[in-house]
Structure formats: structure tokens, C-alpha cells
Amino acid sequence: MSADAYLQNILVRETVDTGPYSPVRGVQNTLAPLIRSWAGTQLVSINPSGSFAKGTANASGTDIDLFISLAADTTNPLKEIYGTLATRLQDGGYTVRRQNVSLNVRVGGIDVDLVPAKRQDNTSEDHSLYRRKADTWTKTNVIRHIAYVRAGGRIAETRVLKLWRDQHKLDFPSFYLEMVVIAALSGRYGALSDNVWTVFTYLRDSFAGARFVDPANTNNVISDDLTVSEKANVGSAATRALAAQNWNQIVV
């Protein structure tokens, strides 16, 4: 079997149902009453975001990000918004894991990351959200993030790299990884396996020193999301991938 056929077979196996009746979308319906009760009249919308919405999700890492948009005139501080949603989820019987900008719960065996945010105005999709690790806030625009990744045209390569990341237990935030794949393959139009190999080479040679800025907020440096040692771990894993004798030593 060729390298391309091997990777394509894996991607078929890992296909995620994103249709209106998919099990993953069902968790939104499960959580919606609790979220509506918590947000009250300030709720604008609850929408899938992240890998599920971008098309870069894999079945073995099945999860969904739910972006909770609150009205621009919401007066509660962002830290309080984050904290009260965590409390409401706990009161609802969920085990909550507090992450950087999201709250993780499991619903029917599916990981769900809830991202509460407040609209900055009524004319754009710009939102403010709480960053727990830095105890501060940042601006984001998930619509732009989704459009950026889809326009990058590297969905298959990104899905392979995400499988590699998960199977080798690397700390590598998804949007950061998506941006890296797009940058590494800029102007390149090769076969899938060749493109993935190019990304590994980039991760080994250029990743640690490359700067990535949020396309929706130039003040948010995405490459700051990993420490020097965490970037070194990614680069070392890429070096091992490039030294592998068979693709099944890289991703399965």
C-alpha cells in the first residue's frame, strides 16, 4: 500500500459526522437548557466552533467546542462569567475541568469544551473572553478562525497531524497546529504524504522560532501558547517521525 493510500484509509476511518443529526451535535441540545437558564436574557447564541466547525476533527478525538455568545450589554465581568458557568455546570451534575478559555465536561462519552464570551458590539462577531492562565481577557472572532482554516485548504494534512499529536500525547493547541500546517505548506501542492512530511520538516527546523499571530487579533500571539520546552517537545517528536522507517510508526 502506498503512503497516500495508507493515510487516506486512516482519514476515512476517522471521519466525523457533522450533519444535523450527528451524535456530537446532540450534546448541544443536551446542554442548551442549562446554558439558557444560566445566561438568561443575555444569551445571543450557542454554536459549534473549533475543529468540529472547521472540518479538522477526527473520530478518535471526538469532541465539540460550543461557543456561547453573550450580549454586548452584559455587565458581569468576564472572570465572573467564566466562574458562574463552571458552578452552574457542576450544580447540573457535570465534572468540570477548567481550561484556559474553556470549561470541559463529558456528555454521553463526548468531550465538550464550552467557551463563554461577550460580544464587543452589535455589528461584528468580535468577542471578549476570559483567559484563566493569565487572569486577563482577550479578543477573539471564531467566525474568522473557521474561515481562516477552511480557506487554508489543508484539512486532510491537518487531520493527519492532529492524529499524530494525539497519539504521541503532545501539548499542541489545535488552532496553533492548524496555523502551522497552513504556513508550512504555503505555495506547495504535493501529495498528501509528501505534504505531511513537509510539515514534519518545518516542525523540526523552523517551528520553535516562528511567530504566529491570531488573524482576528494582532495583540494575541498564538505562538506564545507554548513554552520553549513544549515547542522543543514538538520538534523532537517531528524529528522522530522523520526518522521512522514506516508510516505506521508515525500515525495509526
C-alpha positions as CSV (number, residue, x, y, z in Angstrom):
1,M,0.0,0.0,0.0
2,S,1.3,3.5,-0.9
3,A,1.9,6.1,1.8
4,D,-1.0,8.2,0.4
5,A,-3.4,5.2,0.4
6,Y,-2.4,4.4,4.0
7,L,-3.1,7.9,5.2
8,Q,-6.3,8.2,3.2
9,N,-7.6,5.0,4.8
10,I,-6.9,6.4,8.2
11,L,-8.8,9.6,7.4
12,V,-11.8,7.6,6.1
13,R,-11.8,5.6,9.4
14,E,-11.6,8.9,11.4
15,T,-14.4,10.7,9.5
16,V,-16.7,12.7,11.8
17,D,-20.4,13.0,11.2
18,T,-21.0,16.7,11.2
19,G,-24.6,16.5,9.9
20,P,-27.6,18.0,11.8
21,Y,-28.4,14.6,13.5
22,S,-24.8,13.7,14.4
23,P,-24.3,12.4,18.0
24,V,-21.8,15.1,18.6
25,R,-24.4,17.8,17.8
26,G,-26.7,16.1,20.2
27,V,-24.7,17.3,23.1
28,Q,-25.6,20.9,22.2
29,N,-29.2,20.0,22.7
30,T,-28.5,18.3,26.0
31,L,-26.6,21.3,27.4
32,A,-28.7,24.1,25.9
33,P,-31.4,24.2,28.6
34,L,-28.7,24.6,31.3
35,I,-26.9,27.3,29.4
36,R,-30.1,29.2,28.7
37,S,-31.0,29.1,32.3
38,W,-27.6,30.4,33.3
39,A,-27.4,33.2,30.7
40,G,-31.0,34.3,30.8
41,T,-31.9,37.2,28.5
42,Q,-28.2,37.9,27.8
43,L,-27.8,34.8,25.6
44,V,-27.2,35.6,21.9
45,S,-26.3,32.2,20.6
46,I,-24.8,28.7,21.2
47,N,-22.8,27.5,18.2
48,P,-20.3,24.8,17.4
49,S,-16.8,26.1,16.9
50,G,-13.3,24.7,16.9
51,S,-12.2,21.6,15.0
52,F,-15.8,20.3,14.5
53,A,-16.8,23.5,12.7
54,K,-13.6,23.8,10.8
55,G,-13.7,20.3,9.4
56,T,-10.4,19.3,11.1
57,A,-11.9,16.9,13.7
58,N,-11.1,13.2,14.0
59,A,-13.5,10.5,15.3
60,S,-10.9,9.1,17.8
61,G,-10.6,12.5,19.4
62,T,-14.3,13.2,19.1
63,D,-15.2,16.4,20.9
64,I,-17.0,19.6,20.2
65,D,-16.4,23.2,21.2
66,L,-19.5,25.2,22.0
67,F,-19.1,29.0,21.7
68,I,-21.6,30.8,24.0
69,S,-22.1,34.3,22.8
70,L,-23.5,36.8,25.4
71,A,-24.9,40.2,24.6
72,A,-22.6,43.3,24.4
73,D,-24.5,44.9,27.2
74,T,-23.8,42.1,29.7
75,T,-22.4,43.8,32.8
76,N,-20.8,40.8,34.6
77,P,-17.0,40.7,34.4
78,L,-15.5,38.1,32.2
79,K,-13.9,36.2,35.1
80,E,-17.3,36.1,36.8
81,I,-19.0,34.8,33.6
82,Y,-16.4,32.0,33.4
83,G,-16.7,31.1,37.1
84,T,-20.5,31.2,37.3
85,L,-20.9,28.9,34.3
86,A,-18.5,26.5,35.9
87,T,-20.6,26.5,39.0
88,R,-23.8,26.0,37.1
89,L,-22.4,23.0,35.2
90,Q,-21.2,21.5,38.5
91,D,-24.6,22.0,40.0
92,G,-26.1,20.3,37.0
93,G,-24.1,17.2,37.8
94,Y,-21.1,17.6,35.5
95,T,-17.5,17.2,36.4
96,V,-15.9,20.4,35.2
97,R,-12.3,20.8,34.1
98,R,-11.2,24.5,34.0
99,Q,-9.0,25.1,31.0
100,N,-7.5,28.3,29.7
101,V,-10.5,29.8,28.0
102,S,-13.0,26.9,28.1
103,L,-14.8,24.6,30.5
104,N,-14.6,20.9,29.7
105,V,-17.3,18.4,30.6
106,R,-18.2,15.0,29.3
107,V,-21.7,14.4,27.9
108,G,-22.5,10.8,26.7
109,G,-18.8,10.0,26.4
110,I,-18.1,13.1,24.3
111,D,-15.8,15.8,25.5
112,V,-17.3,19.2,25.3
113,D,-15.4,22.5,25.7
114,L,-17.7,25.4,26.5
115,V,-16.3,28.9,25.7
116,P,-18.3,31.7,27.2
117,A,-17.7,35.1,25.7
118,K,-19.2,38.6,25.4
119,R,-19.8,40.4,22.2
120,Q,-17.8,43.6,21.9
121,D,-20.5,45.3,19.9
122,N,-23.7,44.6,17.9
123,T,-22.2,44.9,14.5
124,S,-19.4,42.3,14.4
125,E,-18.5,38.9,15.6
126,D,-15.7,40.2,17.8
127,H,-15.9,38.8,21.3
128,S,-14.1,39.2,24.6
129,L,-13.3,36.1,26.7
130,Y,-11.5,35.3,29.9
131,R,-8.0,33.7,29.9
132,R,-7.7,31.8,33.1
133,K,-3.9,31.1,33.0
134,A,-3.0,34.8,32.6
135,D,-6.0,36.0,34.6
136,T,-6.8,38.5,31.9
137,W,-9.0,38.8,28.8
138,T,-8.5,38.7,25.1
139,K,-10.4,39.5,21.9
140,T,-11.4,36.7,19.5
141,N,-13.5,36.1,16.5
142,V,-14.4,32.4,15.9
143,I,-16.0,33.1,12.6
144,R,-12.7,34.4,11.3
145,H,-10.9,31.4,12.7
146,I,-13.2,29.0,11.0
147,A,-12.9,30.9,7.7
148,Y,-9.1,31.1,8.0
149,V,-8.7,27.4,8.4
150,R,-11.2,26.4,5.7
151,A,-9.6,28.9,3.3
152,G,-6.2,27.5,4.0
153,G,-7.2,24.3,2.2
154,R,-5.1,21.9,4.3
155,I,-7.9,19.9,6.0
156,A,-6.5,16.5,5.3
157,E,-3.0,17.3,6.3
158,T,-4.2,19.0,9.5
159,R,-6.3,15.9,10.4
160,V,-3.2,13.7,10.0
161,L,-1.1,16.0,12.1
162,K,-3.8,16.1,14.8
163,L,-3.9,12.3,15.0
164,W,-0.1,12.3,15.3
165,R,-0.3,14.9,18.1
166,D,-2.9,12.9,20.0
167,Q,-1.3,9.5,19.6
168,H,2.1,10.9,20.7
169,K,0.4,12.9,23.6
170,L,1.9,16.2,22.6
171,D,0.8,19.5,24.0
172,F,-0.1,21.5,20.8
173,P,-3.2,23.6,20.8
174,S,-5.4,22.9,17.8
175,F,-5.6,26.4,16.3
176,Y,-1.9,26.8,16.7
177,L,-1.4,23.5,14.9
178,E,-3.8,24.5,12.1
179,M,-1.9,27.7,11.5
180,V,1.4,25.9,11.5
181,V,0.2,23.4,8.8
182,I,-1.1,26.2,6.6
183,A,2.2,28.1,6.9
184,A,4.4,25.1,6.4
185,L,2.6,24.2,3.2
186,S,2.2,27.7,1.7
187,G,2.6,27.5,-2.0
188,R,3.0,23.8,-2.0
189,Y,0.7,21.4,-3.9
190,G,2.0,17.9,-3.5
191,A,0.6,14.5,-2.5
192,L,-0.8,14.1,1.0
193,S,2.1,12.1,2.4
194,D,4.7,14.5,0.9
195,N,2.8,17.4,2.4
196,V,2.7,15.8,5.9
197,W,6.4,15.1,5.5
198,T,7.0,18.8,4.7
199,V,5.1,19.8,7.9
200,F,7.3,17.5,10.0
201,T,10.4,19.1,8.4
202,Y,9.0,22.5,9.3
203,L,8.3,21.4,12.9
204,R,11.9,20.1,13.2
205,D,13.7,23.1,11.6
206,S,11.6,26.2,11.8
207,F,8.7,25.8,14.3
208,A,10.5,26.8,17.5
209,G,11.4,30.3,16.2
210,A,8.3,31.0,14.1
211,R,5.8,33.7,15.3
212,F,2.1,33.1,14.8
213,V,-0.4,35.9,15.4
214,D,-4.1,35.5,15.7
215,P,-5.7,36.6,12.4
216,A,-8.6,38.0,14.4
217,N,-6.5,39.9,17.0
218,T,-2.9,41.1,16.3
219,N,-2.3,41.5,20.0
220,N,-2.8,37.8,20.6
221,V,0.4,35.9,19.7
222,I,-0.7,32.3,19.2
223,S,2.9,31.0,19.4
224,D,3.1,32.2,23.0
225,D,0.6,29.5,23.9
226,L,3.5,27.0,24.2
227,T,6.7,27.4,26.3
228,V,10.2,26.9,24.8
229,S,10.3,23.4,26.3
230,E,6.9,22.5,24.9
231,K,7.9,23.6,21.4
232,A,11.1,21.6,21.8
233,N,9.0,18.5,22.6
234,V,7.0,19.0,19.4
235,G,10.2,19.5,17.4
236,S,11.8,16.3,18.9
237,A,8.6,14.3,18.1
238,A,8.8,15.6,14.5
239,T,12.5,14.5,14.3
240,R,11.5,11.0,15.4
241,A,8.7,10.9,12.8
242,L,11.2,11.9,10.1
243,A,13.5,9.0,11.2
244,A,10.7,6.4,11.1
245,Q,11.0,3.5,8.7
246,N,7.3,3.1,8.1
247,W,4.2,5.3,8.3
248,N,2.6,3.0,11.0
249,Q,5.4,4.2,13.3
250,I,4.2,7.7,12.9
251,V,0.4,7.5,12.9
252,V,-2.0,4.6,13.1
